Amino acid sequence: METTIWTMQGILAAIFTASGLYILINTEKLKSKLSWLNAYSPTMVAFICIAKIAGAIGLVLPMLTGILPVLTPLASIGIALIMLLALVYHVRKKEYKDMPATIIFFIMAMFVALYRVEVISI
């Protein structure tokens, strides 16, 4: 089970780091493809991207180093919250094609959070 959780953490960390950096660097180019970039201020977009990157780091680094491992489930809950808010946005905008990936990432993040909380509390 430990390998599965680490794999999920790695996948989530890679996806959120890549998407956060890519959107942060190419915001103007992506405005025609990602409707949410037009719905929020540039400051909010930057905040969301930085939150994704920070969450990705928090998914892996604390457990890997053993320094404050309690931050890993907290980061995972943060990622899940980002996905929950994204899901609400997609439902409101009727962007149903974007919902499956959002739901999958939400479930993965919650699974990691629940497992890591159990491991830390033992």
N, C-alpha and C positions, 0 to 999 in steps of 0.2 A: 504494500500500500504506500509505503514511503516513496518508492520510485515513481508511482503514479502521481502523487502530490507534487513532488519536485518537478516532474514533467509538466504538470499543469501550471505551476508557478513560472517555469521557464517560458512556456508558450505565452502566457498572459504578459509576462514582463517584456518579452520580445515584441509582441504586438503593440502594447501600450507605449513602449519606448519609441518604436518605429513610427507609429501613427502620430504621437505627440510631437516628435521632432519634425516629421515630414509636413504636418499641418502648420507648425510654428514657422518653418522656413518658407513654405510655399502658399501662404494664406491667400494671397491675391490670385494666384493661378487656380486655386481650388474652389473659389467662390461660385463658379458656374456649375461645379459638380456636387458640392456639399452645401445644401441649402441652409444648414444651421450656421454656417460662417456669416451669412448675411443677416441672420436673425439676432446676432449678438454683437456687442461693441468689440473693437480690436483688443481692448484690455481684457474683456471676459474671455475671448477666444484664447488669448495668451495664457490666462489663468487656467483654463480648462486643459490646455496642452501641457503646462507645467505640472498641473495636478496629476495628469496621466503619467508623466515621466517620473515624478516623485513616488507615485504609487507603485510603478514598475520596479523602481529601486528598492522600495520597502518590501516588496514581495519576496525578494531574494536575499539582499544583503544582511539583514539582521539574523536570519536563520543560518545563513552560510558562515558568518563570522562568530555567531554565538553571543554577539553584543546586543542586548535588549531584544531578544527574540519575540517579545510580546508585540513588537511593532509589525511583524509580518501579518498576523491576523487582522490588525487594525488597518494596515495598508490594503489588505484584501477586501475588507468591508468598504473602504473608501472607493476601490475600483468597482465594487458591486453597486455602490451608490451612484457613481458616475453612469453606470450602465442602466440603472433604474431611471435616472433622470433622462437619459438618452431615449429610453423606451417610451417614456411619457411624451417627449418631443415628437417621436416618430408616429405615435398614435394620434396626437393632435393634428399633425400635418398629413395624416393618412399615407405615410411612407411605409407601407407594409413590407416592401421588399427588403428594407433595412432591419426589420425586426428579428428575424431568426438569428443572425450573428450576435445581435445585442443580447438576446435571451440566453444564448449559449455562453457568452462571456460572463453574464450575470451569474448563471448557475455555476460555472467553473470557479468564479471568485468566491461565491458563498461556500462552495464545497471546500476550497482551500481554507477559508476563514474558520469554518466549523472544525475541520480536522486539526488545524494548527492550534486552535484554542484548547482542544482536548489534549494534544501532545504537550503543550506548555504547562497545563494545569496538573499533569501527572507527576 
